[in-house]
Amino acid sequence: MPASTPPAPAVPAARGPLLVVFLTVFIDLLGFGIVLPVLPRQVTPYLDAIGLPPLGGGAGGAAIGLLFAVFSLMQFVFSPIWGRISDRVGRRPILLLSLTGSVVFYALYGYAVSVPVDPPPTRAAALMALGLILLARIGAGIAGASVGTAAAVIADCTTPENRARGMALIGIAFGGGFTLGPLIAFFGLAVFDQARWGVGAIASLLSLVALLIAALVFRETRRPGAKAAKEFPSVERSVAVLRMPTVGGLVLVYFLSIAAMAGFESTLALFTEKAFGMADDANFLVFAAIGFVLLLAGGCYRPLAKRLPEWRLLAAGVVLMLVGMAALAGVAAAVTGRGLMAGAGDPWRWAFYAAAGLVVVGFAFVNPSVSALISRRADADRQGEVLGVNQSFASLARILGPVMGMSLFSLHASRVLPYAAAVLLLLAVAAIVPRLTVEPAASRAA
């Protein structure tokens, strides 16, 4: 019998678990992207029926905003909870539970919006529909708060040197879901003959596909014999994560970067309408193009991560985002007072495309770099908890970023303010990043 037994290594970097993580995140994002474009239109008849027309602003618009925000709010609350529980019971039960929830709550959304709107619903029927829609959004947000657990699967399956390449898979899945979700919604509604429940049915069916794949293919990746967490997830535990050497700074970098990105995304459709007179169809193509660029940039990141350290790729991403946001502010300032700009060949339109492309490519570099650096600086038995806290603050940024962007967009006719604010956020990120490039000794020792 040997004198000593070496510690159990991490699960080998098998492609099966990584493929399942990619597919589950991708299909989960498809479900989100399918519902997102149609939700305001589908809830409007119910809000009209209770005397809160969204087009009149005020409470009606706020109600739609709540239905969007509650999804990210639930992810903010539950991402660290699912992550820490996955450290205790394993990744597989949490991913299966998450996907099962998506199946149920997207189906509930389809049922809720099937309440007839022609003739207009009664006040009682409208209130019931809105209540079910709110419940469906809350449930889908809770179920979708498993990205941190998915990131922990990647940490389980990769060596520290390959961690960034693995984390890039989540970014690629996000880009693919963001691109194809609205497309599938458009063509899927045609299949269901424009039935209002069609989007919920499609999202639920796709989540079911992901659930079946995970149930049949996915094998537990948490290290055998890993020390189980005894404490229940709590605010104190999350604060302890933020106090880990450099981890709190990286979470702040991620939070500020996503807030800047979310402010850009939330104002994009309004900006293209005000500056270039783009109709809904053209805006749809712009959003699809952004998702496609995000997908391509994530694919380019993976080979770069084999040759360059994560902190260099993070710094490059921050610079690209900063230059792109500054250029967007410049485009907004240049078109002030010009009215609607005609012609696809207008140079300012192409300048806008180039600036938006820089922002998206930069974000595609920031996202996996931060996740990889945080994962490398966390104990192997706390990957789910630590990465869950990171995703929790990312969800909070996706709430506050749009609030910031939409509030500033209407304050000045030039539409410069939201992009100028994003520049300030990214300047703060640029000041923080150099302090985080050296891995602390305590983290290496762990």
Contacts in CASP RR format, 6 or more apart in sequence:
PFRMAT RR
TARGET T0000
AUTHOR 0000-0000-0000
METHOD contacts of the structure
MODEL  1
MPASTPPAPAVPAARGPLLVVFLTVFIDLLGFGIVLPVLPRQVTPYLDAI
GLPPLGGGAGGAAIGLLFAVFSLMQFVFSPIWGRISDRVGRRPILLLSLT
GSVVFYALYGYAVSVPVDPPPTRAAALMALGLILLARIGAGIAGASVGTA
AAVIADCTTPENRARGMALIGIAFGGGFTLGPLIAFFGLAVFDQARWGVG
AIASLLSLVALLIAALVFRETRRPGAKAAKEFPSVERSVAVLRMPTVGGL
VLVYFLSIAAMAGFESTLALFTEKAFGMADDANFLVFAAIGFVLLLAGGC
YRPLAKRLPEWRLLAAGVVLMLVGMAALAGVAAAVTGRGLMAGAGDPWRW
AFYAAAGLVVVGFAFVNPSVSALISRRADADRQGEVLGVNQSFASLARIL
GPVMGMSLFSLHASRVLPYAAAVLLLLAVAAIVPRLTVEPAASRAA
8 223 0 8 1.000
8 224 0 8 1.000
8 225 0 8 1.000
8 226 0 8 1.000
9 223 0 8 1.000
10 156 0 8 1.000
10 157 0 8 1.000
10 158 0 8 1.000
10 159 0 8 1.000
10 223 0 8 1.000
10 380 0 8 1.000
11 17 0 8 1.000
11 156 0 8 1.000
11 157 0 8 1.000
11 221 0 8 1.000
11 222 0 8 1.000
11 223 0 8 1.000
12 157 0 8 1.000
13 157 0 8 1.000
13 158 0 8 1.000
13 159 0 8 1.000
13 162 0 8 1.000
14 157 0 8 1.000
16 217 0 8 1.000
16 218 0 8 1.000
17 153 0 8 1.000
17 156 0 8 1.000
17 157 0 8 1.000
17 218 0 8 1.000
17 219 0 8 1.000
17 221 0 8 1.000
18 153 0 8 1.000
18 154 0 8 1.000
18 157 0 8 1.000
18 158 0 8 1.000
18 166 0 8 1.000
18 169 0 8 1.000
19 217 0 8 1.000
20 213 0 8 1.000
20 214 0 8 1.000
20 217 0 8 1.000
20 218 0 8 1.000
21 150 0 8 1.000
21 153 0 8 1.000
21 154 0 8 1.000
21 169 0 8 1.000
21 170 0 8 1.000
22 169 0 8 1.000
22 170 0 8 1.000
22 172 0 8 1.000
22 173 0 8 1.000
23 173 0 8 1.000
23 210 0 8 1.000
23 213 0 8 1.000
24 95 0 8 1.000
24 99 0 8 1.000
24 150 0 8 1.000
24 210 0 8 1.000
24 213 0 8 1.000
24 214 0 8 1.000
25 147 0 8 1.000
25 150 0 8 1.000
25 169 0 8 1.000
25 170 0 8 1.000
25 173 0 8 1.000
25 174 0 8 1.000
26 173 0 8 1.000
26 176 0 8 1.000
26 177 0 8 1.000
27 206 0 8 1.000
27 207 0 8 1.000
27 209 0 8 1.000
27 210 0 8 1.000
28 98 0 8 1.000
28 99 0 8 1.000
28 102 0 8 1.000
28 144 0 8 1.000
28 146 0 8 1.000
28 207 0 8 1.000
28 210 0 8 1.000
29 173 0 8 1.000
29 174 0 8 1.000
29 175 0 8 1.000
29 176 0 8 1.000
29 177 0 8 1.000
29 178 0 8 1.000
29 181 0 8 1.000
30 176 0 8 1.000
30 177 0 8 1.000
30 180 0 8 1.000
30 181 0 8 1.000
30 184 0 8 1.000
30 203 0 8 1.000
30 206 0 8 1.000
31 102 0 8 1.000
31 106 0 8 1.000
31 181 0 8 1.000
31 202 0 8 1.000
31 203 0 8 1.000
31 206 0 8 1.000
31 207 0 8 1.000
32 71 0 8 1.000
32 140 0 8 1.000
32 177 0 8 1.000
32 203 0 8 1.000
33 177 0 8 1.000
33 178 0 8 1.000
33 181 0 8 1.000
33 182 0 8 1.000
33 185 0 8 1.000
34 181 0 8 1.000
34 182 0 8 1.000
34 184 0 8 1.000
34 185 0 8 1.000
34 199 0 8 1.000
34 200 0 8 1.000
34 202 0 8 1.000
34 203 0 8 1.000
34 206 0 8 1.000
35 106 0 8 1.000
35 109 0 8 1.000
35 140 0 8 1.000
35 185 0 8 1.000
35 199 0 8 1.000
35 200 0 8 1.000
35 203 0 8 1.000
36 68 0 8 1.000
36 182 0 8 1.000
37 182 0 8 1.000
37 185 0 8 1.000
37 284 0 8 1.000
38 185 0 8 1.000
38 189 0 8 1.000
38 199 0 8 1.000
39 64 0 8 1.000
39 67 0 8 1.000
39 68 0 8 1.000
40 54 0 8 1.000
40 64 0 8 1.000
42 113 0 8 1.000
42 196 0 8 1.000
42 199 0 8 1.000
43 54 0 8 1.000
43 63 0 8 1.000
43 64 0 8 1.000
43 67 0 8 1.000
43 113 0 8 1.000
43 130 0 8 1.000
43 133 0 8 1.000
44 53 0 8 1.000
44 54 0 8 1.000
44 55 0 8 1.000
45 117 0 8 1.000
45 120 0 8 1.000
45 121 0 8 1.000
45 126 0 8 1.000
46 115 0 8 1.000
46 117 0 8 1.000
46 121 0 8 1.000
46 126 0 8 1.000
46 127 0 8 1.000
46 129 0 8 1.000
46 130 0 8 1.000
46 133 0 8 1.000
47 53 0 8 1.000
47 54 0 8 1.000
47 60 0 8 1.000
47 61 0 8 1.000
47 63 0 8 1.000
47 64 0 8 1.000
47 126 0 8 1.000
47 130 0 8 1.000
48 120 0 8 1.000
49 120 0 8 1.000
49 121 0 8 1.000
49 122 0 8 1.000
49 123 0 8 1.000
49 125 0 8 1.000
49 126 0 8 1.000
50 123 0 8 1.000
50 126 0 8 1.000
50 127 0 8 1.000
50 130 0 8 1.000
52 59 0 8 1.000
52 60 0 8 1.000
52 61 0 8 1.000
52 63 0 8 1.000
53 60 0 8 1.000
54 60 0 8 1.000
54 61 0 8 1.000
54 63 0 8 1.000
54 64 0 8 1.000
63 130 0 8 1.000
66 134 0 8 1.000
67 133 0 8 1.000
67 134 0 8 1.000
67 137 0 8 1.000
68 402 0 8 1.000
69 399 0 8 1.000
69 402 0 8 1.000
70 134 0 8 1.000
70 137 0 8 1.000
70 138 0 8 1.000
70 141 0 8 1.000
71 137 0 8 1.000
71 138 0 8 1.000
71 140 0 8 1.000
71 141 0 8 1.000
72 141 0 8 1.000
72 395 0 8 1.000
72 396 0 8 1.000
72 398 0 8 1.000
72 399 0 8 1.000
73 395 0 8 1.000
73 399 0 8 1.000
74 138 0 8 1.000
74 139 0 8 1.000
74 141 0 8 1.000
74 142 0 8 1.000
74 145 0 8 1.000
75 141 0 8 1.000
75 142 0 8 1.000
75 144 0 8 1.000
75 145 0 8 1.000
75 147 0 8 1.000
75 391 0 8 1.000
75 392 0 8 1.000
75 395 0 8 1.000
76 392 0 8 1.000
76 393 0 8 1.000
76 395 0 8 1.000
76 396 0 8 1.000
76 399 0 8 1.000
77 145 0 8 1.000
77 392 0 8 1.000
78 141 0 8 1.000
78 142 0 8 1.000
78 145 0 8 1.000
79 145 0 8 1.000
79 146 0 8 1.000
79 147 0 8 1.000
79 148 0 8 1.000
79 388 0 8 1.000
79 389 0 8 1.000
79 391 0 8 1.000
79 392 0 8 1.000
79 395 0 8 1.000
80 233 0 8 1.000
80 237 0 8 1.000
80 238 0 8 1.000
80 241 0 8 1.000
80 385 0 8 1.000
80 388 0 8 1.000
80 389 0 8 1.000
80 391 0 8 1.000
80 392 0 8 1.000
81 145 0 8 1.000
81 233 0 8 1.000
82 94 0 8 1.000
82 98 0 8 1.000
82 145 0 8 1.000
82 146 0 8 1.000
82 148 0 8 1.000
82 149 0 8 1.000
82 388 0 8 1.000
83 94 0 8 1.000
83 146 0 8 1.000
83 148 0 8 1.000
83 149 0 8 1.000
83 152 0 8 1.000
83 233 0 8 1.000
83 384 0 8 1.000
83 385 0 8 1.000
83 387 0 8 1.000
83 388 0 8 1.000
84 229 0 8 1.000
84 232 0 8 1.000
84 233 0 8 1.000
84 237 0 8 1.000
84 384 0 8 1.000
84 385 0 8 1.000
84 388 0 8 1.000
85 94 0 8 1.000
85 233 0 8 1.000
86 93 0 8 1.000
86 94 0 8 1.000
86 149 0 8 1.000
86 152 0 8 1.000
86 222 0 8 1.000
86 384 0 8 1.000
87 152 0 8 1.000
87 222 0 8 1.000
87 226 0 8 1.000
87 228 0 8 1.000
87 229 0 8 1.000
87 381 0 8 1.000
87 382 0 8 1.000
87 383 0 8 1.000
87 384 0 8 1.000
87 385 0 8 1.000
88 228 0 8 1.000
88 229 0 8 1.000
90 220 0 8 1.000
90 222 0 8 1.000
91 149 0 8 1.000
91 152 0 8 1.000
91 153 0 8 1.000
91 156 0 8 1.000
91 220 0 8 1.000
91 221 0 8 1.000
91 222 0 8 1.000
92 214 0 8 1.000
92 218 0 8 1.000
92 219 0 8 1.000
92 220 0 8 1.000
92 221 0 8 1.000
94 146 0 8 1.000
94 149 0 8 1.000
95 146 0 8 1.000
95 149 0 8 1.000
95 150 0 8 1.000
95 153 0 8 1.000
95 214 0 8 1.000
95 218 0 8 1.000
96 211 0 8 1.000
96 214 0 8 1.000
96 215 0 8 1.000
97 143 0 8 1.000
98 143 0 8 1.000
98 144 0 8 1.000
98 145 0 8 1.000
98 146 0 8 1.000
98 149 0 8 1.000
99 143 0 8 1.000
99 207 0 8 1.000
99 210 0 8 1.000
99 211 0 8 1.000
99 214 0 8 1.000
100 143 0 8 1.000
100 211 0 8 1.000
101 139 0 8 1.000
101 140 0 8 1.000
101 142 0 8 1.000
101 143 0 8 1.000
101 207 0 8 1.000
102 140 0 8 1.000
102 143 0 8 1.000
102 144 0 8 1.000
102 203 0 8 1.000
102 204 0 8 1.000
102 207 0 8 1.000
102 210 0 8 1.000
102 211 0 8 1.000
103 204 0 8 1.000
103 207 0 8 1.000
103 208 0 8 1.000
103 211 0 8 1.000
104 143 0 8 1.000
104 204 0 8 1.000
105 135 0 8 1.000
105 136 0 8 1.000
105 137 0 8 1.000
105 139 0 8 1.000
105 140 0 8 1.000
105 141 0 8 1.000
105 143 0 8 1.000
106 136 0 8 1.000
106 140 0 8 1.000
106 200 0 8 1.000
106 203 0 8 1.000
106 204 0 8 1.000
106 207 0 8 1.000
107 200 0 8 1.000
107 201 0 8 1.000
107 204 0 8 1.000
108 132 0 8 1.000
108 135 0 8 1.000
108 136 0 8 1.000
109 132 0 8 1.000
109 133 0 8 1.000
109 136 0 8 1.000
109 137 0 8 1.000
109 140 0 8 1.000
109 199 0 8 1.000
109 200 0 8 1.000
109 203 0 8 1.000
110 136 0 8 1.000
110 196 0 8 1.000
110 197 0 8 1.000
110 198 0 8 1.000
110 199 0 8 1.000
110 200 0 8 1.000
110 201 0 8 1.000
110 204 0 8 1.000
111 132 0 8 1.000
111 197 0 8 1.000
112 129 0 8 1.000
112 131 0 8 1.000
112 132 0 8 1.000
112 133 0 8 1.000
112 135 0 8 1.000
112 136 0 8 1.000
113 129 0 8 1.000
113 133 0 8 1.000
113 196 0 8 1.000
113 197 0 8 1.000
113 199 0 8 1.000
113 200 0 8 1.000
114 195 0 8 1.000
114 196 0 8 1.000
114 197 0 8 1.000
115 121 0 8 1.000
115 125 0 8 1.000
115 126 0 8 1.000
115 128 0 8 1.000
115 129 0 8 1.000
116 125 0 8 1.000
117 196 0 8 1.000
121 129 0 8 1.000
145 391 0 8 1.000
145 395 0 8 1.000
147 170 0 8 1.000
147 388 0 8 1.000
147 391 0 8 1.000
148 384 0 8 1.000
148 387 0 8 1.000
148 388 0 8 1.000
148 390 0 8 1.000
148 391 0 8 1.000
149 384 0 8 1.000
149 387 0 8 1.000
149 388 0 8 1.000
150 170 0 8 1.000
151 167 0 8 1.000
151 170 0 8 1.000
151 371 0 8 1.000
151 375 0 8 1.000
151 383 0 8 1.000
151 384 0 8 1.000
151 387 0 8 1.000
151 388 0 8 1.000
151 390 0 8 1.000
151 391 0 8 1.000
152 383 0 8 1.000
152 384 0 8 1.000
152 387 0 8 1.000
152 388 0 8 1.000
153 221 0 8 1.000
154 163 0 8 1.000
154 166 0 8 1.000
154 167 0 8 1.000
154 169 0 8 1.000
154 170 0 8 1.000
154 375 0 8 1.000
155 163 0 8 1.000
155 375 0 8 1.000
155 378 0 8 1.000
155 380 0 8 1.000
155 383 0 8 1.000
155 384 0 8 1.000
155 387 0 8 1.000
156 221 0 8 1.000
156 222 0 8 1.000
156 223 0 8 1.000
156 383 0 8 1.000
157 221 0 8 1.000
158 165 0 8 1.000
158 166 0 8 1.000
160 376 0 8 1.000
162 305 0 8 1.000
162 306 0 8 1.000
163 310 0 8 1.000
163 372 0 8 1.000
163 375 0 8 1.000
163 376 0 8 1.000
164 301 0 8 1.000
164 305 0 8 1.000
164 310 0 8 1.000
164 313 0 8 1.000
164 368 0 8 1.000
164 369 0 8 1.000
164 372 0 8 1.000
165 301 0 8 1.000
165 302 0 8 1.000
165 305 0 8 1.000
165 306 0 8 1.000
166 302 0 8 1.000
166 368 0 8 1.000
166 372 0 8 1.000
167 367 0 8 1.000
167 368 0 8 1.000
167 369 0 8 1.000
167 371 0 8 1.000
167 372 0 8 1.000
167 375 0 8 1.000
168 298 0 8 1.000
168 299 0 8 1.000
168 301 0 8 1.000
168 302 0 8 1.000
168 305 0 8 1.000
168 368 0 8 1.000
170 367 0 8 1.000
170 368 0 8 1.000
170 371 0 8 1.000
171 294 0 8 1.000
171 298 0 8 1.000
171 364 0 8 1.000
171 367 0 8 1.000
171 368 0 8 1.000
172 295 0 8 1.000
172 298 0 8 1.000
172 299 0 8 1.000
174 294 0 8 1.000
174 367 0 8 1.000
175 291 0 8 1.000
175 292 0 8 1.000
175 294 0 8 1.000
175 295 0 8 1.000
176 291 0 8 1.000
176 292 0 8 1.000
176 294 0 8 1.000
176 295 0 8 1.000
177 291 0 8 1.000
178 287 0 8 1.000
178 290 0 8 1.000
178 291 0 8 1.000
178 294 0 8 1.000
179 288 0 8 1.000
179 291 0 8 1.000
179 292 0 8 1.000
179 294 0 8 1.000
179 295 0 8 1.000
182 284 0 8 1.000
182 287 0 8 1.000
182 288 0 8 1.000
183 288 0 8 1.000
184 202 0 8 1.000
184 206 0 8 1.000
185 199 0 8 1.000
185 202 0 8 1.000
186 284 0 8 1.000
188 198 0 8 1.000
188 202 0 8 1.000
189 195 0 8 1.000
189 198 0 8 1.000
189 199 0 8 1.000
192 198 0 8 1.000
192 201 0 8 1.000
192 202 0 8 1.000
223 380 0 8 1.000
223 381 0 8 1.000
226 380 0 8 1.000
226 381 0 8 1.000
227 381 0 8 1.000
228 381 0 8 1.000
229 381 0 8 1.000
229 382 0 8 1.000
229 385 0 8 1.000
231 237 0 8 1.000
233 385 0 8 1.000
237 385 0 8 1.000
238 389 0 8 1.000
238 392 0 8 1.000
241 247 0 8 1.000
241 248 0 8 1.000
241 251 0 8 1.000
241 382 0 8 1.000
241 385 0 8 1.000
241 386 0 8 1.000
241 389 0 8 1.000
242 248 0 8 1.000
242 251 0 8 1.000
242 389 0 8 1.000
244 377 0 8 1.000
244 378 0 8 1.000
244 386 0 8 1.000
244 443 0 8 1.000
245 377 0 8 1.000
245 440 0 8 1.000
245 442 0 8 1.000
245 443 0 8 1.000
246 373 0 8 1.000
246 377 0 8 1.000
246 435 0 8 1.000
246 436 0 8 1.000
246 439 0 8 1.000
246 440 0 8 1.000
246 443 0 8 1.000
247 374 0 8 1.000
247 377 0 8 1.000
247 378 0 8 1.000
247 386 0 8 1.000
249 432 0 8 1.000
249 435 0 8 1.000
249 436 0 8 1.000
250 370 0 8 1.000
250 373 0 8 1.000
250 374 0 8 1.000
250 377 0 8 1.000
250 390 0 8 1.000
250 436 0 8 1.000
251 374 0 8 1.000
251 389 0 8 1.000
251 390 0 8 1.000
251 393 0 8 1.000
252 432 0 8 1.000
253 314 0 8 1.000
253 318 0 8 1.000
253 366 0 8 1.000
253 370 0 8 1.000
253 429 0 8 1.000
253 432 0 8 1.000
253 433 0 8 1.000
253 436 0 8 1.000
254 366 0 8 1.000
254 367 0 8 1.000
254 370 0 8 1.000
254 371 0 8 1.000
254 390 0 8 1.000
254 393 0 8 1.000
254 394 0 8 1.000
254 397 0 8 1.000
255 393 0 8 1.000
255 394 0 8 1.000
255 396 0 8 1.000
255 397 0 8 1.000
256 397 0 8 1.000
256 425 0 8 1.000
256 426 0 8 1.000
256 428 0 8 1.000
256 429 0 8 1.000
257 318 0 8 1.000
257 321 0 8 1.000
257 363 0 8 1.000
257 366 0 8 1.000
257 370 0 8 1.000
257 397 0 8 1.000
257 425 0 8 1.000
257 426 0 8 1.000
257 429 0 8 1.000
258 394 0 8 1.000
258 397 0 8 1.000
258 398 0 8 1.000
258 401 0 8 1.000
259 397 0 8 1.000
259 400 0 8 1.000
259 401 0 8 1.000
259 404 0 8 1.000
259 425 0 8 1.000
260 321 0 8 1.000
260 325 0 8 1.000
260 401 0 8 1.000
260 421 0 8 1.000
260 422 0 8 1.000
260 425 0 8 1.000
260 426 0 8 1.000
261 321 0 8 1.000
261 359 0 8 1.000
261 363 0 8 1.000
261 422 0 8 1.000
262 397 0 8 1.000
262 398 0 8 1.000
262 400 0 8 1.000
262 401 0 8 1.000
262 402 0 8 1.000
263 401 0 8 1.000
263 402 0 8 1.000
263 404 0 8 1.000
263 405 0 8 1.000
263 406 0 8 1.000
263 418 0 8 1.000
263 422 0 8 1.000
264 325 0 8 1.000
264 328 0 8 1.000
264 356 0 8 1.000
264 359 0 8 1.000
264 418 0 8 1.000
264 419 0 8 1.000
264 422 0 8 1.000
265 290 0 8 1.000
265 402 0 8 1.000
266 401 0 8 1.000
266 402 0 8 1.000
266 405 0 8 1.000
266 406 0 8 1.000
267 405 0 8 1.000
267 406 0 8 1.000
267 409 0 8 1.000
267 415 0 8 1.000
267 418 0 8 1.000
268 283 0 8 1.000
268 286 0 8 1.000
268 287 0 8 1.000
268 290 0 8 1.000
268 356 0 8 1.000
269 283 0 8 1.000
269 286 0 8 1.000
269 287 0 8 1.000
270 409 0 8 1.000
270 415 0 8 1.000
271 332 0 8 1.000
271 409 0 8 1.000
271 415 0 8 1.000
272 278 0 8 1.000
272 282 0 8 1.000
272 283 0 8 1.000
272 286 0 8 1.000
272 352 0 8 1.000
273 279 0 8 1.000
273 283 0 8 1.000
274 340 0 8 1.000
274 415 0 8 1.000
275 331 0 8 1.000
275 332 0 8 1.000
275 335 0 8 1.000
275 339 0 8 1.000
275 340 0 8 1.000
275 341 0 8 1.000
275 348 0 8 1.000
275 352 0 8 1.000
275 415 0 8 1.000
276 340 0 8 1.000
276 341 0 8 1.000
276 346 0 8 1.000
276 349 0 8 1.000
276 352 0 8 1.000
277 340 0 8 1.000
277 341 0 8 1.000
278 286 0 8 1.000
286 356 0 8 1.000
290 356 0 8 1.000
290 357 0 8 1.000
290 360 0 8 1.000
291 360 0 8 1.000
293 357 0 8 1.000
293 360 0 8 1.000
293 361 0 8 1.000
293 364 0 8 1.000
294 360 0 8 1.000
294 363 0 8 1.000
294 364 0 8 1.000
297 360 0 8 1.000
297 361 0 8 1.000
297 362 0 8 1.000
297 364 0 8 1.000
297 365 0 8 1.000
298 364 0 8 1.000
298 368 0 8 1.000
301 313 0 8 1.000
301 364 0 8 1.000
301 365 0 8 1.000
301 368 0 8 1.000
304 313 0 8 1.000
305 313 0 8 1.000
305 368 0 8 1.000
305 372 0 8 1.000
310 368 0 8 1.000
310 369 0 8 1.000
310 372 0 8 1.000
310 373 0 8 1.000
310 376 0 8 1.000
311 369 0 8 1.000
311 373 0 8 1.000
311 433 0 8 1.000
311 436 0 8 1.000
311 437 0 8 1.000
313 365 0 8 1.000
313 368 0 8 1.000
313 369 0 8 1.000
314 365 0 8 1.000
314 366 0 8 1.000
314 369 0 8 1.000
314 370 0 8 1.000
314 373 0 8 1.000
314 433 0 8 1.000
315 433 0 8 1.000
315 434 0 8 1.000
315 437 0 8 1.000
316 362 0 8 1.000
316 365 0 8 1.000
317 361 0 8 1.000
317 362 0 8 1.000
317 363 0 8 1.000
317 365 0 8 1.000
317 366 0 8 1.000
317 369 0 8 1.000
318 362 0 8 1.000
318 366 0 8 1.000
318 426 0 8 1.000
318 429 0 8 1.000
318 430 0 8 1.000
318 433 0 8 1.000
319 430 0 8 1.000
320 358 0 8 1.000
320 359 0 8 1.000
320 361 0 8 1.000
320 362 0 8 1.000
320 365 0 8 1.000
321 358 0 8 1.000
321 359 0 8 1.000
321 362 0 8 1.000
321 363 0 8 1.000
321 366 0 8 1.000
321 426 0 8 1.000
322 423 0 8 1.000
322 426 0 8 1.000
322 427 0 8 1.000
322 429 0 8 1.000
322 430 0 8 1.000
323 358 0 8 1.000
324 355 0 8 1.000
324 356 0 8 1.000
324 357 0 8 1.000
324 358 0 8 1.000
324 359 0 8 1.000
325 355 0 8 1.000
325 359 0 8 1.000
325 419 0 8 1.000
325 422 0 8 1.000
325 423 0 8 1.000
325 426 0 8 1.000
326 419 0 8 1.000
326 423 0 8 1.000
327 351 0 8 1.000
327 354 0 8 1.000
327 355 0 8 1.000
327 358 0 8 1.000
328 352 0 8 1.000
328 355 0 8 1.000
328 356 0 8 1.000
328 359 0 8 1.000
328 419 0 8 1.000
328 422 0 8 1.000
329 416 0 8 1.000
329 419 0 8 1.000
329 420 0 8 1.000
329 423 0 8 1.000
330 416 0 8 1.000
330 419 0 8 1.000
331 348 0 8 1.000
331 351 0 8 1.000
331 352 0 8 1.000
331 355 0 8 1.000
332 414 0 8 1.000
332 415 0 8 1.000
332 416 0 8 1.000
332 419 0 8 1.000
333 414 0 8 1.000
333 416 0 8 1.000
334 348 0 8 1.000
334 351 0 8 1.000
335 341 0 8 1.000
335 348 0 8 1.000
336 413 0 8 1.000
336 414 0 8 1.000
336 415 0 8 1.000
336 416 0 8 1.000
337 413 0 8 1.000
341 348 0 8 1.000
341 349 0 8 1.000
343 349 0 8 1.000
370 390 0 8 1.000
371 387 0 8 1.000
371 390 0 8 1.000
373 436 0 8 1.000
374 386 0 8 1.000
374 387 0 8 1.000
374 390 0 8 1.000
375 383 0 8 1.000
375 386 0 8 1.000
375 387 0 8 1.000
376 439 0 8 1.000
376 443 0 8 1.000
377 439 0 8 1.000
377 440 0 8 1.000
377 443 0 8 1.000
378 386 0 8 1.000
378 387 0 8 1.000
379 386 0 8 1.000
379 446 0 8 1.000
404 418 0 8 1.000
404 421 0 8 1.000
405 417 0 8 1.000
405 418 0 8 1.000
405 421 0 8 1.000
406 418 0 8 1.000
408 417 0 8 1.000
408 418 0 8 1.000
408 421 0 8 1.000
409 415 0 8 1.000
409 417 0 8 1.000
409 418 0 8 1.000
411 417 0 8 1.000
END
